[in-house]
Amino acid sequence: MKITDFTQHPEVVKIIQGLAKDKINERQFSDVLDNSNHQYVELVQEGGGVLGVALVGYTYVLEQMGLRFFSLAGTSAGSINAMMLAGMGNASLAKSEKIIDALVNKNLYDFVDGNKDSRDFIEALVEKAKRIKLIWKGWQVIDEIYDDLGLNPGDDFRNWLTGILNKNGVKTMADLEKHFGTRPADLKIREGVDKTVDGLDPRLAIITADLTTETKVEFPRMSALYFADPSKVNPALFVRASMSIPYFFSPLIIKNLPTGAQAKTNWEDLAGFHGAVPKEAKFVDGGIMSNFPIDVFHKKNSIPRLPTFGVRLGIDRNKANAVDNPLNLFGAMFNSLRHLHDYDFILRNPDYKLLIQKIDIGEHDWLNFAISDDAKKDLFLRGARAAAEFLRNFDWINYKDVRSKLKTALA
C-alpha cells in the first residue's frame, strides 16, 4: 500500500473538500495561533489495540484543517499515535502522513511475536473459536503465561517504534524534548484576547500502569522514579509499557530503580507511595487504570487558552453488559475497571462532553493484529468521518462561555 491509498481515498478527499468548501478551516478552534494561522489544541487519544489506525484518520483531517497538536496524551494505542506525533518534529508541523507511511509498511501481525502455540491461541481467540478449542489452545500456552506473564515478548513492537523515532532524530528523551518540547517561536494569542502565551509549553503524557506499586504512571513526567538519568531513556520504552495488554504481552520490566533518600522522596511526592523503594517495576497496559486519560491536562476554575480535544474508539455504554458466564463476567469487570476513572471525571466535568468525539469502529476487533489492508483503510476512513463531524459541531466561543460560567459558579 501507499500513503495515497489513504489520503486520496475518494471519500477522504470528499471529506476534506467539503470541510474546505464550508470554510471550516477558518473557524475558531483555539486562542493559540502561529504566524501561519495554525490553531493549537491539546489532544488525548484512547487505547484500543489495532483500532488505533482510526486515530490516524482523525488526526489527519484535523491537520488538514490547520489544527496542530500542542500537547499530546494517550494510553496504549493512543500512546502510539501520541508518541509518533510528538517524535516526528516540532508541534507546528503536520505529521499524520508520516505516520500513515509507517503503518502501511508494517504488518501488524509481526507484533504477535510469541511462539507458535501463542499465535495459535490468539488466532482462536480472535476468530471466536468454540469453547472446547479455546480451552485446548489455552492449555497449550499455560507455560508461557506462567513463565513470562504474557504470550508475546513485545520486542518487535519496541524495535519498530524505536526505528521510527531514530529515523526522525529521536533516540533519547533529550532528543524528544528538542523536537517536540520546545514551544514554536512564533506562537501567539489570538488578537483581542487578553492573555499571553507565557508559561505555555508542549507536554507529552504516556499513561501506563505500574503493578508493583499500584501506580498510574505518566511518562515522561514520572521518569525519575524509574531511571537515574531520564534524559537518556529511549522514549519507545514508555509506549512499550503503555501498550502491554495483560497476558497478550509480557509486562515491561524495569530493573535497578534509583534508590536513596531522594528516590524515596520522589516516590512519596510523585506517586504517593510510602514503602521501601522497589528494586524493579512491572508495567502493563495503562488502560487497566485509565484508558482515556482526558483529565491529564485539566485546569480547574479557569478558561483555557486552548482546548483539550479527546477522541475515543468505539461507541460504548449504549447497552447493558450480558453477565451470564465466566468469560462475560471477566470482560465486564475488566471494562468497568479500565473505564471507571475516566467516566467519573467526565461525569464531574460535563463540559468535556463538548470536547470529545467517538469513532464508530463498526465490527472491527481490537485484538485482530492480522488486520487486512482493506480493514486498515476502513478504520482510517472511520476516523476521518468522525473528525469531520467533530469539526463541524465544535464551537470554541460557546465552550469558553461554558467554562466561564463554571468558573463563576465555583468562585
KEVOMI-383540 format. One record per residue: residue in one letter; x negated, y negated, z negated of N, C-alpha, C, O, CB in turn. Coordinates in steps of 0.02 Angstrom, whole numbers, plus 50000, padded with zeros to 5 digits. Glycine has a CB too. Layout:
N
AXYZXYZXYZXYZXYZ;...
***
This chain:
411
M499595006050000500005000050000499574993750000498984993949983500475000049939;K499884988250020499554981750021499944976849978500524977949961499484979150094;I499614971349961499944966149921500574963749957501084962449925499464960249910;T500534963250023501104960650060501714965350058502274963150071500904959450132;D501604971750042502174976250034502634973849978503224975449976501944983450020;F502344970049932502724967249876502924960049891503514958349890502314967649811;T502434955849905502574948749912502974947049975503334942049976501934944849913;Q502914951150028503274949950090503874954550099504154955050153502804950650149;H504054957950045504674961950047505244957150066505284951650037504824965549977;P505664959050113506194954350136506604951150081506754945250084506654958050183;E506784955050030507194952149977506784947449933507044942349909507504957549934;V506144949049921505714944549882505634937949919505664932549888505024947749868;V505514938349985505444932150025506094928150021506074922050015505284933850099;K506654931550025507304928050022507394924749954507664919149951507874933050035;I507184928049901507234925149833506834918749828507084913649804507004930249780;I506204918949851505764913049848506044907349890506074901649869505044914849871;Q506264909049951506534903849995507164900849966507274894749972506684906850064;G507594904949936508204902349906508074897649848508394892449841508644908149883;L507594899549806507414895249750507124888549774507284883249747506904898749704;A506694888949826506404882749854506934878349885506924872249878505854884549905;K507404881449921507934877749954508354873949903508574868349915508374882349995;D508464877149845508864873949792508434869549747508674866949696509214879249751;K507804868649765507334864249730507244866149656507174861849613507574857049735;I507254872649644507154875049576506464873049551506374871649492507244882649572;N505974872849596505294870949578505234863749556504714861749529504824872349636;E505754859749569505744852649549506094851549482506094845949456506064848349603;R506394856649455506734855949390506224855549333505644857249341507204861849378;Q506464853049276506034852749217506084859349178506624861649161506244846749172;F505504862249166505464868349125505014867449064504994871749020505204874049167;S504664861849061504184860649007503994853249007504094849849058503554865149014;D503724850848951503454844048949502704843948957502394838648954503654840648883;V502404849748968501674850248977501534851649051501754856649078501364855748931;L501144847149082501014847449154500274846649167499874845449122501414842049191;D500094847449232499424845449253499504840849314500064839449336498974851649269;N498954838649342498974833949398499264836949462499444833249508498284831249411;S499304843549465499604846949523500344848349512500664851749552499234853549537;N500614845549457501314846449439501504853649421502094855449424501754844049495;H501014857549403501174864049373501454862849304501204858549267500534868749371;Q501974866549286502254865949219502044872049178502044877749202503034865449222;Y501864870849115501564876149073502074878749022502434874948990500944873549038;V502074885349016502514888748968502124894148932501594896248954503144891749004;E502394896248875502134902248842502554908148865503154907348880502154901448764;L502254914048869502614919848894502484925948850501914927648835502414921448966;V503034929048828503004935148787503314940848827503874940148852503364934248718;Q502954946448833503184951948876503264958448834502834960148794502694953148934;E503814961848846503984967848809503614973948835503404974148893504734969048812;G503534978848791503234985248811503744989748844504354988948834502924988648752;G503494994548884503964999148918503635003848967503925005349019504474995248952;G503025006148952502695011048995502625008549067502435002749078503085017448995;V502765012949115502675011149186503175005849209503095003049264502725017349230;L503685004449169504164999249187503834992449189504114987649214504744999149137;G503224992049162502854985749163502724983049232502574977149240502204986649128;V502794987149284502724984749353503234979149366503094974449403502814990549404;A503814979749335504344974549343504114967849316504324962549341504994976749309;L503684967949265503444961649236503034957649287503034951549286503014963049173;V502684961249330502274957849381502724954349431502564948749454501814962949417;G503284957449449503764954049493504044947849461504174942849494504324958849512;Y504154948249396504424942549359503924936749358504104931049374504594944649286;T503304938149340502804932749335502634929949404502474924049411502174935249301;Y502664934249456502524931949524503004926349544502794921249570502564937749574;V503654927449533504154922449552504074916049511504124910549539504864925249543;L503944916649446503834910749405503234906749431503274900549435503724912649332;E502704910149449502114906549476502284903149543502054897649556501534911449485;Q502674906549585502844903649649503254897249641503264892949685503234908649691;M503594896649585503984890549570503584885449530503864880749502504614892349532;G502934886349527502494881349497502384881949422502084877549392502764874749510;L502624887349392502514888249320501834891649309501614895849348503084892449289;R501524889749253500884892649234500934894749161501314891849122500284887649244;F500554899949143500614902949077500054900449031499474902449037500594910649082;F500264896048985499784892848941499554897648885498964898048870500084886548910;S500034901048855499884906148805500254912448823500794912248852500074903748733;L499964918248805500234924648826500244929548768499774929848728499834927548884;A500784933348764500824938548712501174944648741501574944048788501194935948649;G501014950448714501354956448738501174962548697500674962648661501184957648810;T501584967548704501474974048672501474979348726501884979248772502014975448618;S501014984148720500994989948765500964987648838500494984248858501604994448753;A501464989448879501464987348949501434979748955501114977049000502084990048986;G501774976348909501754968948908501064966348894500864961048918502234966248858;S500674970048854499994967948838499534968748898499054965048906499724971848779;I499684973748941499274974749001499334968749047498824966049070499474981249037;N499954966749062500054960949106499794954649074499514950349108500794960249123;A499884953949008499634947948973498874947548978498604942148992499844948048899;M498524953148967497794953048970497544951549040497064947849049497514959748946;M497874954449091497644953149159497774945849179497354942749212497984957849208;L498344943149158498474936049172497964931549138497744926549166499184934149149;A497764933449077497274929549040496574930549069496174925849072497284931348966;G496414936649089495734938249109495544936449180494964936949199495614945349100;M496034934349219495884932849289495784925449303495814923349360496444935549332;G495674921549250495494914649262495844909649217496224911549172495644912849332;N495714903349229495994897849191496754897849192497054900449240495724891249218;A497054895049141497784895049136498114891349193498714892349205498004891949071;S497754887249230498044883349284498134887449348498444885049396497624877349298;L497854893549351497854897449412498434902349416498674904849365497204901249418;A498664903649477499154908949490498764915549497498264915749533499584907449554;K498984920749463498594926949461498994933249477498694938649483498284927649394;S499644932749484500044938749493499864942649555499914948849555500774936849495;E499664939349609499464942949669498854947249657498794952649684499334938049727;K498394944849616497804948849599498004954949557497694960249563497294944549561;I498514954049515498754959749475499094964849521499014970849511499234957349420;I499474962449570499784967049618499244971149653499314977149661500204963149670;D498714967849673498154971349706497874976849662497704982249687497604966349725;A497814975449598497554980549551498034986449545497814992149537497434977349482;L498684985049548499174990349540499254994649602499315000749597499844987449522;V499244991549662499364995449723498785000149736498875005149771499464990749782;N498214998649710497625002949721497505007849664496965010749659497024998649732;K498005008649621497925013149565498495018149561499075016349561497885009249500;N498315024549559498805029849546498905030149471498465032349434498565036749576;L499495027949448499615027549376499585034449342499495034849281500285024349363;Y499665039649381499635046349351498915047949328498815052549288499875051649401;D498425044249353497745045149329497685043849254497245046549220497265040549366;F498145039649227498145038149156498315044349114498145044749055498635032549140;V498645049149145498785055549111498155059849118498105064149162499425059249142;D497675058549075497005061349083496855067049034496275068449018496495055949075;G497385070249009497285076148966497185082349009497105081949069497895077048920;N497175088148976497055094349013497695096649048498215093349045496805099848965;K497665102449083498225104749124498845106049081499405104449102498025111149161;D498755109049022499335110348979499685103848960500295103548958499115114048915;S499285098748946499585092248927499985089348985500535086848976499035087348906;R499695089749045500045086949103500685090949119501195087949137499585087049164;D500645097549111501245101649123501805099849075502385099449094501075109049117;F501625098849011502135097048961502445090348977503055089548971501825097048890;I502035085448996502285078749011502745078949072503265075649073501705073849024;E502565082849123502995083549181503665086549163504195084249186502645087849235;A503655091649120504285094749097504705089749059505325089749065504135100949054;L504385085449019504745080448980505075075349025505655073649016504265077048930;V504695072749073504955067649119505505070449162506005067049177504395064849162;E505425076649183505925079849227506535082249188507005085049217505605085549264;K506525081149122507085083249079507225090749087507795092749100507715079149094;A506695094649078506755101849085507215104649031507345101348981506055105049081;K507445110649042507885113848993507515115148928506895115448926508155120449021;R507895115848875507615116248808507095121748801506565120648771508155117248757;I507225127648829506775133248821506095131848854505575133848828507075139548850;K506115128448912505485126648946505105121448906504495121948900505635124049017;L505455116548879505125111448839504795114548778504225112748760505625106048817;I505145119148746504865122448686504235126348705503735126148670505375127148654;W504275129948762503695133948785503105129448802502545130748780503895138148846;K503235124248841502695119648859502425115948798501825114748792502935114648913;G502875114248752502665110848691502215115248648501735112748618503265108748650;W502365121648646501955126248607501245126548634500765127448596502265133248608;Q501165125748700500505126148731500065120048717499455120248728500585126848806;V500355114648692499955108648679499885107248604499655101848585500265102648714;I500085111948563500025111048490499305109448470499185105148428500275117248453;D498835113048500498125111948483497905104848498497555101748457497675116848521;E498115102148556497915095348574498195090248524497855085648503498145093648646;I498825091148507499145086648459498805087048391498685081948359499895088248452;Y498645093148370498345094048304497625091348302497435088048254498345101548285;D497235092848354496525090948353496415083548371496015080148339496135095248401;D496775081148422496645074448448497205069448433497135063548449496545074748522;L497745071748402498315067448384498645064448446499015059548441498105061948337;G498525067448504498825065048565498645069448624498165073148622498615057848579;L499045068948677498955073248736498425070548784498115074448821499605074048773;N498315064048784497845060948831497365056448794497565052648750498235057048886;P496715056748812496225052648777496265045148793496015041048755495535055048793;G496575043348849496645036248866496015033148895495975027048902496835032348806;D495525037348913494895034648939494975031749009494675026649025494365040148940;D495395035049050495485032549118495785025549117495565021149155495935037249159;F496285024449075496585017749070496075012549048496015007249078497185017849022;R495705014248995495215009448969494695007749021494505001949028494885012348906;N494455012749058493945011549109494235007349166493895002949194493675018149136;W494855008749184495185004949238495244997549220495064993249260495875007849254;L495504996149161495584989149140494914985749130494834979949147496004988749076;T494434989449103493764986649095493474984549162493174979249168493294991749061;G493574988749213493324987149280493644980949309493314976849340493434993049326;I494304980249299494664974349324494404968049291494274963049324495424975049313;L494324968249225494074962449189493364960749210493184954949218494104963549113;N492954965949218492254964849239492224961349306491814956749316491874971549243;K492644963349353492654960249419492834952849415492664948949460493144963849465;N493164950949362493364943949352492904940349303493084935049277494084943549328;G492324943349290491824940049247491954940549173491684936649134491774932949265;V492384945249153492544945949082492304952749057492584957949073493314945249071;K491774952649017491514958648986491594958448910491594963748877490784959649004;T491664952548882491724951748810492264946548794492514943148838491044949548779;M492444946148730492914941048709492644934148720493024929448732493104942048636;A491994933348715491694926848728491824924748801491964918948815490934926948714;D491774929548847491924928048918492654926248927492814921548963491744934148962;L493094929848893493804928548899493974921648872494404918148900494214933848862;E493644919648819493764913048791493574907548841493914902448845493354912148725;K493034908648878492824903848929493334903648986493484898349013492124905448956;H493594909549005494054909949061494734907049045494994902849081494124917149083;F495024909448990495714907848975495794903248915496284899448912496094914048964;G495334903548869495424899948806495294892548809495404888848761494984902848755;T495044890248867494894883048875495494879448906495754881548957494264882048918;R495704874148875496284870348899496114866948966495574863948972496494865048847;P496554867349016496424863849080496284856449068496624853249028497024864649127;A495784853849102495544846949089496064841649105496074836349074494924845649129;D496504843149153497004838149174497684839149142498184836549167497074838249249;L497704842849087498334844049053498614837449025498234833348998498244849248997;K499264836549030499574830349007500294831548987500584836849002499524824849060;I500584826648954501294826848934501714823148985501504817949012501384823848863;R502294825748998502754822549046502864815249029502944813448971503424826349048;E502884811149080502984803949070503654802649036504164805549054502964800249138;G503644798348985504244796648949504354800648886504804799248847504824797448992;V503924805748875503974809948815503454807448764502864807048780503864817448831;D503684805848705503254802848654502854808148616502944809048556503674798648605;K502404811648651501974816648621501314816648658501234813348709502304823648623;T500834820548633500194821348667500034828748671500394832948643499624817448630;V499484830448705499274837448708498774839048652498484844548652498954838948777;D498674834548606498204835648551498394842048513498974843148497498194829648503;G497894846148499498004852248462498304857948501498434863348473498434850848404;L498414856948565498714862048608498164865948643497814863348686499194858748660;D498094872248625497574876448654497864883248674498294885848638496984877348605;P497644886048730497904892648751497774897948699497284897748662497584894648818;R498234902748696498174908148647498404914648677498904914948714498584906448583;L498044919948662498224926648683498374930848622498014930648572497644929848725;A498924934648625499124938848568499304945748593499824946748625499724935648529;I498874950648578498994957548596499194961248531498824961248483498354960848629;I499794964248532500064967248471499954974848471500104978248519500814965748465;T499684977248415499584984448406499734986248333499844981848291498864986548426;A499734992748318499904995048251499324998948221499125004148247500544999448252;D499054996448166498534999848129498875004248077499125001848026498034994748094;L498895010848091499235015348046498845016547981499145018347930499355021948080;T498195015447983497785016647924497995012147866498015014447809497045015447941;T498155005947880498345001247828499064998647835499274994047800497864995347827;E499445001647882500134999647895500174992147912500584988447885500585001147833;T499734990147959499684983147977499884981848049499644985248095498974980647965;K500324977048059500464974648127499894969948145499804964648114501174970948132;V499504971948195498884968348211498984964148273499274966348323498304973248221;E498734958048270498724953548328497994952348348497614949148312499094946848312;F497814955048405497154953848433497194948148483497694947648518496864960248466;P496694943748488496054944048452496044940448384495534940248350495524941048495;R496624937548363496624933548302496364937348241496044934348197497314930948288;M496504943748237496314947648178495704952148190495594957048154496914951948156;S495314950448240494744954548259494224955248204493884960348200494414951748320;A494154950248163493634950348110493744956048061493284957948025493624943748074;L494354958748057494484964348013494124970748036493954975047996495224965648007;Y494014971148102493784977448130493104977048163492804982248177494284979748180;F492854971048176492224970348212491774965248178491994959848158492354968348285;A491134967048171490644962448140490544956148183490454950748156489974966048130;D490564957048250490494951348295491034951848349490914954648402489784951148327;P491624949148336492184949648384492024946848452492324948948502492774946148356;S491564941948457491414938848521491114943748571491134942548631490944933048511;K490834949348546490514954248590490964960048609490754964548646489894956948556;V491584960048584492034965648596492324965348667492474959948692492604965548544;N492384971148698492714971748763493464970848753493774974848717492544978648797;P493774965748784494494964448773494944970248793495504970848769494704958348810;A494704974548838495104980348859495254984848800495754988548800494744984348914;L494834984548749494934988648690495584986748654495934991148628494334987848641;F495744980348653496354978048620496974980948654497454982948621496384970348620;V496954981048721497534983648758497574991248751498124993948746497484981648832;R497004994548751497005001748740497335003448672497675008448666496275004648742;A497224999248623497545000248558498294999048563498695002848535497244995548505;S498494993848600499194991948603499624996948642500214997648628499254985048634;M499325000348692499725004648736499685012048717499895016348756499495003848807;S499435013548657499335020548636499985023748613500115024548553498815020848579;I500415025448662501055028548646500945034648601500565039148619501425030748712;P501265034848542501135040248495501225047148526501725048548560501595039648435;Y500735051348515500705058248540500565058748615500255063548637501345061748524;F500785053848654500635053848725499895052348736499555055648774501085048748763;F499655047148700498945045548699498665046648629499025045748580498815038248723;S498045048648625497715049048560497655041948532497555037248570497025052448565;P497695041148467497595034448438496905031848455496425035648461497705034648362;L496855025248462496195022148468495895021848398496205019548351496235015048500;I495285024248392494945024348326494365019448328493935019848372494695031548308;I494345014948281493785010348272493445012048207493755012048154494015002848273;K492805013648211492425015748151491955010348127491845005248161492035022148166;N491675011448069491185006848039491434999748034491114995048058490535007048080;L492024998948003492314992247994491874988047949491524990747905493024992847966;P491874981447958491484977047915491654978047841492234979247824491584969647934;T491164977747799491264978647727490984972547689490684968047718490924985147702;G491084972647624490824967247582491364962547559491954963447574490294963347619;A491164957547521491644952847491492044949047543492644948147535491274948047446;Q491704946747595492064942847647492564947247684493114945047701491564939847696;A492374953547696492834958147730493464959247688494024959347714492484964847744;K493374960147623493944961147579494404955047579495014955647580493714962747507;T494094949047577494484942847580494874942347645495454940247646494024936847572;N494544944347700494874944147765495494948647766496014946747791494384946247820;W495424954547737495984959247735496564956447694497144957147713495764966047707;E496404953247639496924950347597497264944547632497874943847629496644948147530;D496864940247665497134934247696497504935647761498044932947773496584929347708;L497224939947804497504941047870498034946547872498494946247913496954942747918;A497954951547829498394957347832498794958547769499244962747769498004963347849;G498634955047715498974956247652498824963047623499214965847585499714955547661;F498244965747641498034972347616497544971347559497034967947568497714976747674;H497684974247501497284972947441496894978947417496594978747363497734970447386;G496884984247456496504990147436495784989647458495554984547484496814996347464;A495414995147447494724995447470494724995247546495154998147579494375001947443;V494234991747574494184991147646494074998047677493605001447658493614986247666;P494505000147724494435006847753493795007347795493535002347820495045008547796;K493555013547803492955014647843493115014747918492685013147959492625021147823;E493735016647934493945016748004494685015148009495045015447959493785023548036;A494905013548068495605011948080495855015748141495495016448190495715004348089;K496465018148136496785021648192497375017548217497815015548178497025028748171;F497375016148283497885011848313498345015848360498115020048398497565006148351;V498985014348357499455016948406499855011048435499775005248415499935022148374;D500265012648483500675007848519500985002748472501335004548424501215011448560;G500864996348486501154991048444501904991048444502214987948401500904984448466;G502204994648493502924994848497503264998148438503864997148427503114998348557;I502905002048398503225005148340503364999948286503745001248240502795010848313;M503044994148291503154988848242503494982648273503914979448242502504986848210;S503294981048335503574975148369503474976048443502954974248471503244968548344;N503984978748477503924979948548504014973648590503834973548649504424985248569;F504304968548560504424962248595504264956548546504724953848515505164961848621;P503624954748540503414950048487503574942848502503134938548505502674950748477;I504224941448512504444934848531504314929548478504324923648492505174934948548;D504194931748416504084927048361503374924448357503224920048317504274930248296;V502914927148397502204926048386502004918648395501524916448363501804930248433;F502354914948437502174907848448502674903148415502644897048426502144906348523;H503114905848374503664901748346503404896448298502974897748255504154906248310;K503664890448306503514884848261504164882448231504614880148267503134879048298;K504214882948165504834881148131504944873648130504474869748129504824883848060;N505574871848130505784864848118505424859848163505214854548141505664863048046;S505364861648227505034857048274505344857648343505674862548359504274858448277;I505244852448382505464852548452504834853948493504374849748495505814845748473;P504794859648527504174861648561504004857248620504444854248652504224868748583;R503354856848634503134853348694503194857748756503264855248812502404851048685;L503174864248745503264868948800503644874948772503564876748714502584871148830;P504064878048813504494883548788504124890148784503614891148817505104884248833;T504394894648744504144901548740504634906048776505134908148748504054903848665;F504484907448839504914911948878504774919148857504214920948839504794911048953;G505294923248859505214930348844505544934548897506064932748924505514932048776;V505234940248914505514944648964505534951848937505024954348912505114944349031;R506114954848942506224961548915506334966548971506554964749025506814961548866;L506194972848956506254978249005506864982548988506824986948945505614982549008;G507404981349022507994985349011508554981548976508424976648941507824991348970;I509154983748986509744980848955509924985448896510224990748906510344980149005;D509744983348836509844987748778510414985248733510684979848742509204988248738;R510584989448685511104988048636511774986448668512154982248643510884982248592;N511914989648724512564988748755513014994848746513574995048771512484987248829;K512754999848710513175005548692512865009048632512265008448619513255010548752;A513285012548595513045015948534512645022148553512775025448603513635017848489;N512145023848510511755029848520512165036048505512565036148459511125029648477;A512045041348544512325047848528511815051448483511265053048506512475052048593;V511995052748421511545055948374511865062648354512205063148303511405051448310;D511745067648396512075074048385511615080048390511845085748389512635074848433;N510955078848396510475084248395509805081548371509725075448368510405087648466;P509325085748355508685083348328508315078548373508005073748349508235089148313;L508335079648439507985075148485508315068248486507975063148484507975078048556;N508985068148488509345061748486509205058048421509135051948421510085062848495;L509185061748367509055058748302508375055448300508305049748277509105064048246;F507865059048326507185056248327507165050048371506875044948352506675061548352;G507475050548431507465044848477507805038748448507565033148455507795046648542;A508375039748415508735034148385508335030948328508315024848322509415036448358;M508005035148287507595032448233507005028548261506855023048237507345038048188;F506665031348311506085028048340506265021348371505925016348360505755032548393;N506805021248410507015014948442507245009748390507115003848399507585016248491;S507575012048338507795007448285507195004148252507204998148239508225011148233;L506685008048237506095005448203505715000548248505484995348224505635011148182;R505645002148312505234997848355505584991348375505264986648396505035001548417;H506244991148367506614985148385506844981048325507044975248333507214986948426;L506804983948265507094980748206506834973648195507224969048188506954984948145;H506184972848193505884966348179506084961148231506254955448214505114966948176;D506064963148295506204958348349506934956448351507094950548361505984961348416;Y507384961348343508104959748341508264955048284508654950448291508514966148336;D507954956348226508084952348167507864945048178508214940448158507724955248106;F507284944148210507054937348223507534933648269507704927848256506354937548254;I507754936948322508204933648369508874932048336509174926848350508304938048432;L509104936548293509734935348257509674929148213510154925348206509914941448215;R509094928248182508984922448137508804916148175508834910648147508444924048086;N508624916848238508434911048280508794911548347508494912948398507654910848291;P509454910448346509854911548407509674907248466509854908748522510574910448391;D509304901748454509094897648511508644901448559508594899648617508734891448486;Y508314906748534507874910648577508244914448631507944916548681507474915448535;K508904915348622509284918648674509274914648739509364917448793510014919648651;L509154908148733509114903948793508454904848829508384902648887509194896648773;L507974907948797507294908648824507144915548852506634916548885506794907048771;I507594920348839507444927348853507844929948912508444928748918507584931648791;Q507494933448956507824936649013507694944149011507134946348996507564933649080;K508204948049025508134955349028508114957549101508494955249143508704958848990;I507664962149115507614965049182507994971649183507864976149142506874966149203;D508464972249229508824978449237508364983449273508214982549332509494977449277;I508144988649237507654993249266507994999549295507655004249314507144995349214;G508654999449298509015004949330508885011649297508895012249236508825005349402;E508765016749338508655023549313507925025349306507765031249296509005028449357;H507475020649313506755022049309506585024349238506825021649189506345015749328;D506145029349234505935032249171505275029049149504795028949188505855040049176;W505255026549088504665022949065504045027349059503485024849058504815019748998;L504135034049055503565038549048503365041849114502935046149115503725043948998;N503675039849168503535043049233502905040049264502945035849309504125042349280;F502325042249240501695039749267501565042249338501115039849371501125041749221;A501955047149361501905049549430502355045249475502575047649528502105056949435;I502485039249456502925034649492502715033849565502125033249580502935027849457;S503195033949610503055033449681502945026149701503095021549663503635036449722;D502675025249762502575018449787503235014849795503285008849780502195018649854;D503745018449819504405015249827504685013049760505015007849755504885020049862;A504565017149707504815015249641504445009149615504745004849582504725021149592;K503795008649629503415002649609503724996449642503824991349609502675003349629;K503864996949706504144991249742504834989449716505014983549711504184992749817;D505224994549698505894993249671505854989649604506234985049591506284999749664;L505394991849561505314988549496505084981349505505324976849471504814992449452;F504614980349550504374973449564504954969149586505024963449564503824973549618;L505374971849630505944968049655506444966549599506724961049597506294971949711;R506554971249554507004970149498506744964449453507124960449428507094976549458;G506084964249444505784958849406505874952149440506014947149408505044960149394;A505794952149506505874945949545506594943349540506714937349532505684947149618;R507084947949546507784945849540507924942749472508264937549467508244951949551;A507664945949419507784943449351507484936549342507774932149310507504948349299;A506884935549371506554928949365506964923549398507044918049372505854929249395;A507234925049457507644920149493508264918349453508454912549449507844922849562;E508574923449424509174922149383509004917649324509374913049308509474928749358;F508444919149291508254915149233508104907849252508334903249220507644918149198;L507724906949305507534900149326508144896049344508164889949331507054900549386;R508644899149374509254895449393509664893449331510014888349332509684899749440;N509614897349278510034896149220509704892049164510054888949124510264902749192;F509044892149162508704888849105508744881249112508654878449166507974891049101;D508894877949056508964870649054508524868048998508694868448940509714868449043;W507944865349016507444863048968507714857348924507604857248864506804860649005;I508074852648955508344847048917508844849548865508844847348808508674841948964;N509264854148886509764856948839509414860848783509614860448725510254861548877;Y508894864548801508544868348750508224863748698508264865148638508004872848782;K507924858448720507624853648672508164850648628508054849348569507244848148710;D508744849448657509294846648617509524851648564509664849748507509884844848664;V509564858048582509734863248534509234863448477509414863848419509774870148568;R508584863148495508064863348443508084857048400507944857348340507374864048474;S508254851348430508314845148392508874845548340508784843348283508434839148440;K509434848448360509994849248313509824854048257510014852948200510614851648350;L509444859448274509234864148222508764860748174508814861848113508904870248254;K508314856748199507834853148156508214848448108508044848048049507334849048199;T508714844948134509104840348093509484844248039509524842147981509594836348136;A509774849948059510164853848012509744856747955509984857647900510504859548048;L509094858047970508654860947920508284855747879507944857447831508154865547954;A508354849447899507984844147863508254843147793508004838847756508034837547902;
***
